[in-house]
Amino acid sequence: MSRHARPATLDEAIGLLAEGWQVLAGGTDLYPATQAQSLPGAMVDVTALPDLQGIVQTATGLRIGAAVTWSDLAAAGLPPACRALQQAARQVGGWQIQNAGTLGGNLCNASPAADGAVPLLVLGAWVELAGPQGTRRMPLADFLQGPRRTALRLGEVLVALHLPAQALAGTSSFAKLGARAHLVISVVMVAVRVQMMAGRISDVALAVGACAPTARRIAPLEPALIGLSPEAALEQITAQTLAPHLAPIDDIRADRGYRLEAAAELLRRSLTEAAAWQG
């Protein structure tokens, strides 16, 4: 039988985590992964910690608490650049999952197909971690180290996501491909953030998930799209131009070639959609 604690302070939670206790937030990944009547080991429920809650504007951008649920994220009044993140929030499982699951839990589970990763990558997200040695920050791309692997150290907890102000300009779009629209592990997912000026792309960010050990920002391709119209930019996004930056696998859901073609098509659609929203 598992032990359970629901601390009221971050310091108390860190103390338990340093002793080997495990973080429990929404539990939407932990519970399906066990076949037992209860979760194994000692669990620290972090949902009562004020440090992990809220979506607030800061002097440098936007701070999203790691325990913010998908439902709260979808309903929040966020800038158009965060539209992709809110689209993803509305497509994570069913309503029960969206009401319980948390953004931080999705990232710490570190699935290559994590819905929250690609929208956050195009927003230039940084993670804030707290542990026995204090707090530290790093880019989300560095935090995600592989399937089920993150940069978290013993005793650390993901406290918040920080979105820099410069990445909150423009609009964004999210798309994923699976056997059905909801309640599915994606074959491919993408996000695009774009800023337009006089009908031309002045800034753009591309990210792809489920096509490598972690979701990836396709930064090397982005400079080639600057200055182009959205229509002309579509010609630069192909399976061939994406292939050097991704590492899709063959599995029961899709093969490598299909994933690359699907990623290119979803990026083109998302770029078109995001550019149209900005007008």
N, C-alpha and C positions, 0 to 999 in steps of 0.2 A: 504494500500500500504506500502511496506517495505521501510525502509531507507537503504542506502548503502554507505559504506566508503571503500576506498582502501588506507590505510596509507602507507607511505614510510619507517617508522621506527617502530621497535618493541615496543618502549616505547609508541608511539602514539596508536598502536593497543591494548596494555595492558590497557591503560587508558579507551578506549572505552569498552573493555570487562569487566572492573571493574564496568562500569555503566550498565551492563546487556546486552550489544550487543552480538550477536552470531557469531561464526567463520564460514566463508564461504571459502572453498578452491576450489576443483573441482566442488562441488555441485552435484556429482553423487549419493549421498545418500539423500541430502536435497530436491532436486527438485522432485524426484519420490514420496517423502513422503508427498507432499502437493497437494491438489486438487484445490487450488486457482490459480488465474492468476499470482500471484507473491508470493515470499516467505514472510511469516509473520514476523513482527518484524524488528529489526535493525540488519543489517549484516555487518560484518567486513571481507572484502576480504583480505586474508593474502598472496596472491600469489605474491605480489610485494616486500615482505620483504626479504632482502638478507640473514638474519639469518636462514630462513627456506629453503634455496636453497642449491644445490650442494652436491656432494659426494666426500669427501676428506679423504686422509690418514692422521692420526694424530699420535702423539707419543705413544698413547695407543691402537690404532686400526683403526677403520673406522667410520667416521661420515656421516650420511645420513640425509639431511635436510627433515623436515616433509612435505614440499610442493613439493618434488620431485615426478614427475608423474610416473605412471607405465611404460610408454613408455621409459622415460629416464632411469629408473632403468633397464629395460630389455636390453637396448643398452649399458649400462656402462661396462667398463672393470674391472670386479670384480674377486677376487680370486675364485677358484673352490669350496671353502666352501660355497660361496654364490649362488651356482647354483640353489638350491631349491628356493631361493628368486626370482631369475630371471625366473625360470619356473612358479612360481605363478604369476609374473607380466604379463607373456604372456597369462595367462588363465583368467584374470580378465575381464569379460564382452567382448565386442567387441573392435575394434580399437578406436572408439570414446570415450569409457569409459577409455581406457588405456591412451589416449592422455590428458584427462582432470582430471581423478581421481588421488588422491595423496595417498602416503603411510600413511601419518599421518591421513588423513581423514578416511581411512579404519580402523585404530586402534581406533580412537576417536568415531567412530560409534559403536564400541564395540559389534559387532555381534559375537555370538559363532562360526559362520562360516566365520569369516573374513579371507580372503586368506593370508594376510600378517603376521598373528600372528604366525602360526606354524613354518614357516621358520625362523622368528626372534627369536623364543624361542630356537630353536636348536643352534642359533648363540649367545646365552647368552645376548641378547640385553637389553640395558638400555635406558630409555626415559629421555630426557632433557626437563624440563618444565620451563617456565618463567611467572612471574606474579608480582603483586604489591609488594610482599615481596622479590622479587629477583628470582634467579634460584635454582632449585633443581633437583636431579636425583634419579631414582629408577629403580629396575628391571622391565621389561615389565610385568612379571608375577604378580607383585604387582599393576601395573597401571590398568590392566584389572580386574575389580571387579565383573562383572556380565553382563547379557544381557543389553546393552545400558547404562552401568555404568562404569565409570572410576574414577581415583583418582584426576582428574582435579578439582581445586578449582575455586571460582569466580574470574574472571580476568586473569586466567592462559591460556596459549596456549602451545600446544606441539610444541617444536622448532626443535628437532632432535632426531634421534636414534643413539646410540653409540654401536658398535660391538667391544668387546675386542679382542686384538691381539691373545690371546690363542685360541679363538674360530674360527679363520680364517684359521686354519690348516685342512687338509683333504679335503673331498668332501661331497656334500649333494645332496639330491633328494627330490622332492615334488610330491605328487599325491593326487587327489581328486576324489570322486565318486559322480555322480549325474545322472539325467535323460539323460543328454547329456554332451558333453565335455565343452561347453562354455555357457555363459548367463544362469547360473543356480545357485541356492543356494545348496551348497553341502550337501549330506547326511553324508559324512565323509571326512576329509582331514588329511593328515599326512605330516611330514617332518622328515628326518633322516640325521644327519651329522655323518660321520665316518672317522676315521684315521686308516690306516693299517700299520703294521710293520711285515715283514717276513711272510706275509699271514695271520696274526692274527689281531684282532681288538685291537688297543691300546687306542682308545678313541671313544666314541659314545654318541650321544644325540638323543632322540626320542621325538616327540611331536604329539599330536592329537587334531584336531578341530572338532566342531559340535557334540561332544559327552559329553559335560558338559556345565555349564553356561558360561565358558570361555574356550579358547584353553588351553591345559595343556601340560607341559613338563612331561614326564614319567620317571623322574629321579630315582625313586626307582628300576626300572627294569634295568637300564643301567649298574651297576656294574657286574651283572651276565653275561654280554656279553663280558666283557674285557678278552682278552686272547684266545677267541674262534675264529675259522675260521668263515667266514660269513655263511657257510652252517650249522655249528653247532649252531650258534646264532639264526637261524631261528626257531629252535625247542623251544627256550625259549619265543618266541613271539606268544602268543595264546590269544584267547578271555578270557580264565580263568586267565591268568597272568595280563591282562590289566584291568579286571573288577574292582579290588579294587581301581584303580586310576582314573576311569572315572565315569560319571553319565549320560549315554545316556537316552533319553526319547523315548516314543512311540508317533509318530505323523503320519500325513498323508503321509509322505515321506518314513518312515521306522520305524521299531520297535526296541526296545532296543537290543534284541539278534542279529538282523541283523547288527546293527551298530557296536557292539563289534566284530563280526566275520569279518566285512568289514575292520575295523580299523586294526585288526591283519594282515589280508592279505595285505593291502596296506603298512603297515610297513615292512613286509617281502619283498615285491617287491622293495620298496624304498631302503632298506638296501642292497639288492642284486645289485641294479643299482648303488648306490653310491660307493660300494666296487669295482665294476667292473671298474668304471671310474678311480678310483685311481690306479687300477692295483695291 
